[in-house]
Amino acid sequence: MPHNINYELLTEIELAVASRAKTAGERRRHLDQAAVYATLGEKYRDERALLVLAE
């Protein structure tokens, strides 16, 4: 399954936004979203690696 979402870039954007957050709640929301994107990026990177090994 081709997957072309750049989760690493999305993670970096969320971290940058979190660093400029004015409140702790806003910072936490962006850090939580960054964690989600990072996890998804790892998941799809691992799946791509398994597909390459299976060839």
MMTF fields as JSON, N, C-alpha, C and O atoms, coordinates in Angstrom:
{
  "mmtfVersion": "1.0.0",
  "mmtfProducer": "UNKNOWN",
  "numBonds": 219,
  "numAtoms": 220,
  "numGroups": 55,
  "numChains": 1,
  "numModels": 1,
  "chainsPerModel": [1],
  "groupsPerChain": [55],
  "chainIdList": ["A"],
  "bondAtomList": [4, 2, 8, 6, 12, 10, 16, 14, 20, 18, 24, 22, 28, 26, 32, 30, 36, 34, 40, 38, 44, 42, 48, 46, 52, 50, 56, 54, 60, 58, 64, 62, 68, 66, 72, 70, 76, 74, 80, 78, 84, 82, 88, 86, 92, 90, 96, 94, 100, 98, 104, 102, 108, 106, 112, 110, 116, 114, 120, 118, 124, 122, 128, 126, 132, 130, 136, 134, 140, 138, 144, 142, 148, 146, 152, 150, 156, 154, 160, 158, 164, 162, 168, 166, 172, 170, 176, 174, 180, 178, 184, 182, 188, 186, 192, 190, 196, 194, 200, 198, 204, 202, 208, 206, 212, 210, 216, 214],
  "bondOrderList": [1, 1, 1, 1, 1, 1, 1, 1, 1, 1, 1, 1, 1, 1, 1, 1, 1, 1, 1, 1, 1, 1, 1, 1, 1, 1, 1, 1, 1, 1, 1, 1, 1, 1, 1, 1, 1, 1, 1, 1, 1, 1, 1, 1, 1, 1, 1, 1, 1, 1, 1, 1, 1, 1],
  "groupList": [{"groupName": "MET", "atomNameList": ["N", "CA", "C", "O"], "elementList": ["N", "C", "C", "O"], "formalChargeList": [0, 0, 0, 0], "bondAtomList": [1, 0, 2, 1, 3, 2], "bondOrderList": [1, 1, 2], "singleLetterCode": "M", "chemCompType": "L-PEPTIDE LINKING"}, {"groupName": "PRO", "atomNameList": ["N", "CA", "C", "O"], "elementList": ["N", "C", "C", "O"], "formalChargeList": [0, 0, 0, 0], "bondAtomList": [1, 0, 2, 1, 3, 2], "bondOrderList": [1, 1, 2], "singleLetterCode": "P", "chemCompType": "L-PEPTIDE LINKING"}, {"groupName": "HIS", "atomNameList": ["N", "CA", "C", "O"], "elementList": ["N", "C", "C", "O"], "formalChargeList": [0, 0, 0, 0], "bondAtomList": [1, 0, 2, 1, 3, 2], "bondOrderList": [1, 1, 2], "singleLetterCode": "H", "chemCompType": "L-PEPTIDE LINKING"}, {"groupName": "ASN", "atomNameList": ["N", "CA", "C", "O"], "elementList": ["N", "C", "C", "O"], "formalChargeList": [0, 0, 0, 0], "bondAtomList": [1, 0, 2, 1, 3, 2], "bondOrderList": [1, 1, 2], "singleLetterCode": "N", "chemCompType": "L-PEPTIDE LINKING"}, {"groupName": "ILE", "atomNameList": ["N", "CA", "C", "O"], "elementList": ["N", "C", "C", "O"], "formalChargeList": [0, 0, 0, 0], "bondAtomList": [1, 0, 2, 1, 3, 2], "bondOrderList": [1, 1, 2], "singleLetterCode": "I", "chemCompType": "L-PEPTIDE LINKING"}, {"groupName": "TYR", "atomNameList": ["N", "CA", "C", "O"], "elementList": ["N", "C", "C", "O"], "formalChargeList": [0, 0, 0, 0], "bondAtomList": [1, 0, 2, 1, 3, 2], "bondOrderList": [1, 1, 2], "singleLetterCode": "Y", "chemCompType": "L-PEPTIDE LINKING"}, {"groupName": "GLU", "atomNameList": ["N", "CA", "C", "O"], "elementList": ["N", "C", "C", "O"], "formalChargeList": [0, 0, 0, 0], "bondAtomList": [1, 0, 2, 1, 3, 2], "bondOrderList": [1, 1, 2], "singleLetterCode": "E", "chemCompType": "L-PEPTIDE LINKING"}, {"groupName": "LEU", "atomNameList": ["N", "CA", "C", "O"], "elementList": ["N", "C", "C", "O"], "formalChargeList": [0, 0, 0, 0], "bondAtomList": [1, 0, 2, 1, 3, 2], "bondOrderList": [1, 1, 2], "singleLetterCode": "L", "chemCompType": "L-PEPTIDE LINKING"}, {"groupName": "THR", "atomNameList": ["N", "CA", "C", "O"], "elementList": ["N", "C", "C", "O"], "formalChargeList": [0, 0, 0, 0], "bondAtomList": [1, 0, 2, 1, 3, 2], "bondOrderList": [1, 1, 2], "singleLetterCode": "T", "chemCompType": "L-PEPTIDE LINKING"}, {"groupName": "ALA", "atomNameList": ["N", "CA", "C", "O"], "elementList": ["N", "C", "C", "O"], "formalChargeList": [0, 0, 0, 0], "bondAtomList": [1, 0, 2, 1, 3, 2], "bondOrderList": [1, 1, 2], "singleLetterCode": "A", "chemCompType": "L-PEPTIDE LINKING"}, {"groupName": "VAL", "atomNameList": ["N", "CA", "C", "O"], "elementList": ["N", "C", "C", "O"], "formalChargeList": [0, 0, 0, 0], "bondAtomList": [1, 0, 2, 1, 3, 2], "bondOrderList": [1, 1, 2], "singleLetterCode": "V", "chemCompType": "L-PEPTIDE LINKING"}, {"groupName": "SER", "atomNameList": ["N", "CA", "C", "O"], "elementList": ["N", "C", "C", "O"], "formalChargeList": [0, 0, 0, 0], "bondAtomList": [1, 0, 2, 1, 3, 2], "bondOrderList": [1, 1, 2], "singleLetterCode": "S", "chemCompType": "L-PEPTIDE LINKING"}, {"groupName": "ARG", "atomNameList": ["N", "CA", "C", "O"], "elementList": ["N", "C", "C", "O"], "formalChargeList": [0, 0, 0, 0], "bondAtomList": [1, 0, 2, 1, 3, 2], "bondOrderList": [1, 1, 2], "singleLetterCode": "R", "chemCompType": "L-PEPTIDE LINKING"}, {"groupName": "LYS", "atomNameList": ["N", "CA", "C", "O"], "elementList": ["N", "C", "C", "O"], "formalChargeList": [0, 0, 0, 0], "bondAtomList": [1, 0, 2, 1, 3, 2], "bondOrderList": [1, 1, 2], "singleLetterCode": "K", "chemCompType": "L-PEPTIDE LINKING"}, {"groupName": "GLY", "atomNameList": ["N", "CA", "C", "O"], "elementList": ["N", "C", "C", "O"], "formalChargeList": [0, 0, 0, 0], "bondAtomList": [1, 0, 2, 1, 3, 2], "bondOrderList": [1, 1, 2], "singleLetterCode": "G", "chemCompType": "PEPTIDE LINKING"}, {"groupName": "ASP", "atomNameList": ["N", "CA", "C", "O"], "elementList": ["N", "C", "C", "O"], "formalChargeList": [0, 0, 0, 0], "bondAtomList": [1, 0, 2, 1, 3, 2], "bondOrderList": [1, 1, 2], "singleLetterCode": "D", "chemCompType": "L-PEPTIDE LINKING"}, {"groupName": "GLN", "atomNameList": ["N", "CA", "C", "O"], "elementList": ["N", "C", "C", "O"], "formalChargeList": [0, 0, 0, 0], "bondAtomList": [1, 0, 2, 1, 3, 2], "bondOrderList": [1, 1, 2], "singleLetterCode": "Q", "chemCompType": "L-PEPTIDE LINKING"}],
  "groupTypeList": [0, 1, 2, 3, 4, 3, 5, 6, 7, 7, 8, 6, 4, 6, 7, 9, 10, 9, 11, 12, 9, 13, 8, 9, 14, 6, 12, 12, 12, 2, 7, 15, 16, 9, 9, 10, 5, 9, 8, 7, 14, 6, 13, 5, 12, 15, 6, 12, 9, 7, 7, 10, 7, 9, 6],
  "groupIdList": [1, 2, 3, 4, 5, 6, 7, 8, 9, 10, 11, 12, 13, 14, 15, 16, 17, 18, 19, 20, 21, 22, 23, 24, 25, 26, 27, 28, 29, 30, 31, 32, 33, 34, 35, 36, 37, 38, 39, 40, 41, 42, 43, 44, 45, 46, 47, 48, 49, 50, 51, 52, 53, 54, 55],
  "secStructList": [7, 7, 7, 7, 7, 7, 2, 2, 2, 2, 2, 2, 2, 2, 2, 2, 2, 2, 2, 6, 7, 1, 1, 2, 2, 2, 2, 2, 2, 2, 2, 2, 2, 2, 2, 2, 2, 2, 2, 2, 2, 2, 2, 2, 2, 2, 2, 2, 2, 2, 2, 2, 2, 2, 7],
  "xCoordList": [0.843, 0.0, 0.893, 1.616, 0.859, 1.675, 1.17, -0.034, 2.089, 1.726, 2.666, 3.856, 2.16, 3.05, 2.869, 3.192, 2.37, 2.264, 3.615, 4.186, 4.113, 5.409, 5.203, 5.089, 5.158, 4.926, 6.081, 5.874, 7.29, 8.427, 8.283, 8.56, 7.852, 7.642, 6.506, 6.622, 5.425, 4.313, 4.751, 4.331, 5.59, 6.112, 6.918, 6.739, 7.802, 8.63, 7.775, 8.056, 6.743, 5.86, 5.17, 5.129, 4.627, 3.946, 4.908, 4.53, 6.133, 7.111, 7.445, 7.595, 7.56, 7.841, 6.69, 6.905, 5.47, 4.298, 4.233, 3.92, 4.523, 4.51, 5.526, 5.273, 6.666, 7.701, 7.269, 7.826, 6.288, 5.8, 4.439, 3.831, 3.971, 2.662, 2.65, 3.638, 1.528, 1.402, 0.921, 1.131, 0.279, -0.213, 0.284, 0.656, 0.282, 0.71, -0.234, 0.211, -1.525, -2.491, -2.275, -2.335, -2.026, -1.756, -0.468, -0.413, 0.558, 1.826, 1.618, 2.131, 0.879, 0.617, -0.134, 0.184, -1.127, -1.873, -0.964, -1.071, -0.076, 0.833, 1.877, 2.256, 2.335, 3.281, 2.612, 3.225, 1.361, 0.616, 0.45, 0.622, 0.116, -0.061, 1.269, 1.31, 2.356, 3.674, 3.995, 4.572, 3.623, 3.865, 3.074, 3.574, 1.839, 1.02, 1.677, 1.815, 2.081, 2.722, 4.021, 4.303, 4.803, 6.056, 5.789, 6.495, 4.778, 4.418, 3.959, 4.36, 3.121, 2.663, 3.826, 3.892, 4.735, 5.909, 6.741, 7.2, 6.934, 7.684, 6.945, 7.563, 5.652, 4.851, 4.992, 5.244, 4.83, 4.899, 6.32, 6.522, 7.303, 8.705, 9.017, 9.681, 8.539, 8.748, 8.048, 8.602, 6.824, 6.095, 6.813, 6.873, 7.36, 8.107, 9.349, 9.696, 10.02, 11.21, 10.857, 11.605, 9.736, 9.318, 8.986, 9.277, 8.38, 8.074, 9.348, 9.391, 10.363, 11.632, 12.288, 12.821, 12.25, 12.845, 12.11, 12.713, 10.824, 10.02, 10.275, 9.932, 10.874, 11.114, 12.231, 12.549],
  "yCoordList": [-1.172, 0.0, 1.241, 1.47, 2.037, 3.261, 4.263, 4.435, 4.897, 5.839, 7.029, 6.903, 8.162, 9.292, 10.458, 11.595, 10.205, 11.257, 11.386, 10.395, 12.602, 12.845, 13.108, 14.254, 12.028, 12.157, 12.839, 13.512, 12.678, 13.343, 14.86, 15.576, 15.34, 16.779, 17.265, 18.31, 16.518, 16.892, 16.93, 17.809, 15.986, 15.973, 17.238, 17.886, 17.586, 18.79, 20.049, 20.937, 20.126, 21.298, 21.403, 22.481, 20.291, 20.318, 20.702, 21.435, 20.217, 20.582, 22.065, 22.716, 22.596, 24.031, 24.862, 25.857, 24.453, 25.18, 25.071, 26.049, 23.897, 23.712, 24.633, 25.153, 24.829, 25.672, 27.13, 27.898, 27.518, 28.898, 29.036, 30.106, 27.98, 28.007, 28.998, 29.164, 29.635, 30.637, 30.04, 30.622, 28.885, 28.255, 26.817, 26.206, 26.3, 24.916, 23.945, 22.938, 24.24, 23.371, 23.308, 22.238, 24.454, 24.503, 23.748, 22.992, 23.955, 23.255, 21.743, 20.984, 21.326, 19.897, 19.288, 18.183, 20.014, 19.503, 19.301, 18.295, 20.249, 20.126, 19.031, 18.322, 18.897, 17.817, 16.451, 15.498, 16.36, 15.104, 14.761, 13.608, 15.758, 15.514, 15.13, 14.265, 15.764, 15.407, 13.949, 13.24, 13.508, 12.115, 11.157, 10.1, 11.531, 10.695, 10.598, 9.504, 11.738, 11.726, 10.921, 10.181, 11.055, 10.308, 8.804, 8.025, 8.405, 6.989, 6.46, 5.371, 7.225, 6.795, 6.713, 5.795, 7.664, 7.632, 6.378, 5.757, 6.01, 4.787, 3.556, 2.639, 3.536, 2.391, 2.179, 1.063, 3.246, 3.096, 2.866, 2.188, 3.414, 3.153, 1.669, 1.043, 1.11, -0.315, -1.188, -2.194, -0.801, -1.576, -1.556, -2.575, -0.397, -0.313, -1.193, -1.845, -1.216, -2.046, -3.52, -4.28, -3.933, -5.317, -5.674, -6.78, -4.732, -4.985, -5.164, -6.005, -4.394, -4.492, -5.836, -6.49, -6.241, -7.524, -8.701, -9.741, -8.545, -9.636, -9.838, -10.879, -8.838, -8.949, -9.892, -10.089],
  "zCoordList": [0.0, 0.0, 0.0, 0.969, -1.052, -1.072, -0.044, 0.146, 0.59, 1.642, 1.524, 1.809, 1.115, 0.861, 1.828, 1.483, 3.006, 4.018, 4.714, 5.169, 4.792, 5.42, 6.917, 7.351, 7.686, 9.119, 9.828, 10.838, 9.318, 9.946, 9.855, 10.818, 8.703, 8.54, 9.44, 10.08, 9.487, 10.361, 11.818, 12.57, 12.22, 13.592, 13.863, 14.894, 12.939, 13.107, 13.198, 14.003, 12.381, 12.413, 13.765, 14.358, 14.257, 15.555, 16.681, 17.595, 16.62, 17.649, 17.586, 18.62, 16.382, 16.234, 16.776, 17.469, 16.461, 16.961, 18.485, 19.164, 19.018, 20.477, 21.153, 22.24, 20.512, 21.128, 21.208, 21.994, 20.408, 20.424, 21.115, 21.079, 21.729, 22.379, 23.54, 24.256, 23.696, 24.761, 26.078, 27.143, 26.007, 27.236, 27.325, 26.323, 28.533, 28.739, 28.032, 27.482, 28.041, 27.385, 25.881, 25.275, 25.295, 23.852, 23.527, 22.557, 24.339, 24.134, 24.228, 23.405, 25.217, 25.427, 24.235, 23.795, 23.718, 22.555, 21.353, 20.651, 21.115, 19.966, 20.198, 19.266, 21.429, 21.725, 21.594, 21.113, 22.022, 21.864, 20.39, 19.996, 19.574, 18.136, 17.5, 16.625, 17.932, 17.417, 17.739, 16.914, 18.929, 19.317, 18.431, 18.049, 18.108, 17.226, 15.853, 15.305, 15.297, 13.978, 13.999, 13.056, 15.049, 15.143, 15.185, 14.545, 15.934, 16.022, 14.67, 14.259, 13.978, 12.652, 11.673, 10.855, 11.756, 10.886, 11.106, 10.148, 12.358, 12.663, 12.15, 11.61, 12.314, 11.871, 10.37, 9.916, 9.605, 8.157, 7.671, 6.663, 8.364, 8.012, 8.231, 7.404, 9.344, 9.629, 8.59, 8.145, 8.203, 7.198, 5.857, 5.169, 5.48, 4.214, 4.274, 3.289, 5.421, 5.563, 5.431, 4.816, 5.997, 5.88, 4.424, 3.969, 3.703, 2.298, 1.473, 0.574, 1.767, 1.054, 1.364, 0.468, 2.617, 2.994, 2.369, 2.104, 2.135, 1.586, 0.082, -0.48, -0.552, -2.012, -2.338, -3.511]
}
